[in-house]
Amino acid sequence: MPAEIRKTLLHVEKTLIEGGKAAPTPLTMIAAMAVIWNPWAGQGFVEDLGPMIRDCAPGLGILLTEMILEASGGGDRVEGYGKSAIVGMNGEVEHASALIHTLQFGNHYRNAVGAKSYLSFCNTRGPANAPLMIPLMDKNDGGRRSHYLTIQTSVADAPAADEILIALGASIGGRPHHRIGDRYQDLKELGHDVDNPAAV
């Protein structure tokens, strides 16, 4: 069965002033969220999560991607992206992970925004109103620090004990006054090769 969705939510925030200084280009961050019944709830320890992953993840990926695209004005406008999930207190963190760490979920978003980077992520367990953290990074360049961002929000009544809160995040723009450089400058200063950043 597809995911049983109790409700969806859309969070949009726009930063106009940062550090007391107006942003040359305001930063917009978007979170598309779905509160679903945990498909493994009440079953005890389930060895094979695959069948429910295949049933639930693709539809969730499509739904949340469409919400992001509508709010952002199109995939080409999305610059930073990420994903997150919170499983309720009666579930396992593995249940949250199962639904977001599958290409059947993430590839819908990745393809829609034309991304090359992996989706940064957070997966936790918590009660209703637990902080939802969605880490973001540049969709094409993992070393572009201006787009290391985090969306933080919460849902007052979710996740319930037998629910999972699933989310995708997006940014239009990076931090307004980015001035810490990108990781490539650090690698150059350390004398490391970009293709072997740990120098191992």
C-alpha positions in Angstrom: 0.0 0.0 0.0 1.1 3.6 -0.6 1.9 5.7 2.5 -1.1 6.6 4.7 -0.7 10.3 4.9 -2.4 12.2 7.7 -1.4 15.6 6.5 1.1 17.7 4.6 2.7 21.0 5.5 4.8 23.6 3.7 7.2 25.8 5.6 8.7 28.8 3.8 11.1 31.3 5.4 12.8 34.3 3.8 15.7 36.1 5.4 15.9 39.8 4.5 18.4 41.0 7.1 21.3 39.0 8.6 23.8 40.3 11.1 22.0 43.7 11.0 22.8 44.1 7.3 20.3 43.8 4.5 20.7 40.8 2.2 21.7 41.7 -1.3 19.5 38.8 -2.4 17.1 37.4 0.2 17.5 33.8 1.2 14.5 31.6 0.8 14.3 28.2 2.5 11.5 25.7 1.9 10.5 22.5 3.7 7.8 20.2 2.3 6.6 17.7 4.9 4.3 14.7 5.2 3.0 13.1 8.4 2.4 9.4 7.7 1.4 6.3 9.6 4.5 4.2 10.4 4.0 1.3 8.0 5.9 -1.0 10.5 4.0 0.1 13.6 2.8 -2.7 15.8 4.7 -5.4 14.0 7.6 -5.8 16.4 11.0 -6.2 14.9 10.7 -6.5 11.1 13.7 -8.1 9.4 12.9 -7.1 5.8 11.9 -3.5 5.4 12.1 -3.7 1.6 8.5 -4.3 0.7 7.2 -1.3 2.6 10.0 0.8 1.3 9.1 0.0 -2.3 5.4 0.7 -1.5 5.8 4.0 0.4 9.0 5.7 -0.6 8.3 6.5 -4.3 5.0 8.2 -3.8 6.4 10.2 -0.9 9.3 11.3 -3.0 7.0 12.4 -5.8 4.6 14.3 -3.5 7.2 16.2 -1.6 9.2 17.0 -4.7 6.0 18.5 -6.3 5.4 20.6 -3.2 9.0 22.0 -3.4 8.8 22.7 -7.1 5.5 24.6 -6.7 6.8 26.6 -3.8 10.1 27.4 -5.4 8.9 28.2 -8.9 10.7 25.3 -10.5 13.6 22.9 -10.1 16.1 25.3 -11.8 15.6 27.8 -9.0 16.5 25.3 -6.3 20.2 25.7 -5.3 20.5 23.9 -1.9 18.7 20.7 -1.0 18.4 18.0 1.7 16.0 15.6 3.4 15.0 14.5 6.9 12.8 12.2 8.8 11.6 11.9 12.5 10.1 8.6 13.6 7.7 8.6 16.5 8.7 7.1 19.9 7.2 3.7 19.2 9.3 3.3 16.0 12.9 2.7 15.2 15.3 5.2 13.7 15.7 2.6 11.0 12.1 3.1 10.0 12.8 6.8 9.3 16.0 5.9 7.5 14.3 3.3 5.4 12.0 5.8 3.7 14.5 8.6 2.9 17.7 6.6 2.3 16.5 4.9 -0.9 16.9 6.1 -4.5 13.2 5.4 -4.9 12.6 8.4 -2.6 15.5 10.8 -3.4 15.9 10.4 -7.1 12.6 12.0 -7.8 13.9 15.2 -6.2 17.4 14.9 -7.5 16.2 14.5 -11.1 13.6 17.3 -10.8 16.2 19.9 -9.7 19.0 18.6 -12.0 21.3 17.8 -9.1 24.6 16.0 -8.9 25.4 16.0 -5.2 24.0 13.5 -2.7 21.1 14.7 -0.5 22.3 15.7 2.9 20.2 14.3 5.6 19.1 13.9 9.2 17.1 11.0 10.7 16.1 10.9 14.3 13.4 9.7 16.8 11.3 12.0 18.8 7.9 13.0 20.1 5.4 15.4 18.7 6.9 18.9 18.2 10.4 17.5 18.1 12.8 19.8 16.1 12.9 18.9 12.5 16.3 19.7 11.1 17.0 19.6 7.4 20.6 20.1 6.5 21.2 21.6 3.0 24.1 21.7 0.6 24.6 22.9 -2.9 22.8 20.5 -5.3 25.9 20.3 -7.6 28.9 21.2 -5.5 29.5 19.7 -2.0 32.4 22.0 -1.3 30.4 25.2 -1.8 30.0 26.4 1.8 27.7 29.3 1.1 24.9 26.7 0.8 25.7 24.8 4.0 22.3 25.7 5.6 19.9 24.1 8.0 16.1 24.5 8.0 14.7 24.1 11.5 11.0 23.8 12.2 8.6 21.5 14.0 5.0 20.1 13.8 3.0 20.6 17.0 1.1 17.3 16.7 3.6 15.1 14.9 5.1 12.7 14.8 2.7 10.8 17.0 4.2 7.6 18.6 3.2 5.5 15.5 3.9 8.1 12.9 6.9 9.3 10.8 7.5 12.9 9.7 9.2 12.9 6.3 10.6 16.1 4.7 12.5 17.5 1.8 14.2 20.9 2.0 15.4 23.5 -0.5 17.1 26.8 -0.6 16.9 29.6 -3.2 20.3 31.2 -2.6 22.9 30.7 0.0 23.8 32.4 3.3 23.3 36.2 2.7 26.8 37.4 3.7 28.8 34.2 3.1 32.5 35.0 3.9 34.2 31.8 5.1 35.3 30.6 1.7 34.8 27.2 0.1 36.6 24.0 1.1 38.8 24.2 -2.1 40.7 27.2 -0.6 41.3 25.2 2.6 42.6 22.2 0.6 45.0 24.5 -1.3 46.3 26.1 1.9 46.8 22.6 3.4 48.6 21.4 0.3 46.0 18.7 -0.3 44.7 17.4 -3.6 41.0 18.1 -4.2 40.6 14.5 -5.3 42.2 13.2 -2.1 41.1 15.7 0.5 42.0 13.6 3.5 45.5 13.1 2.1 45.4 9.3 2.7 
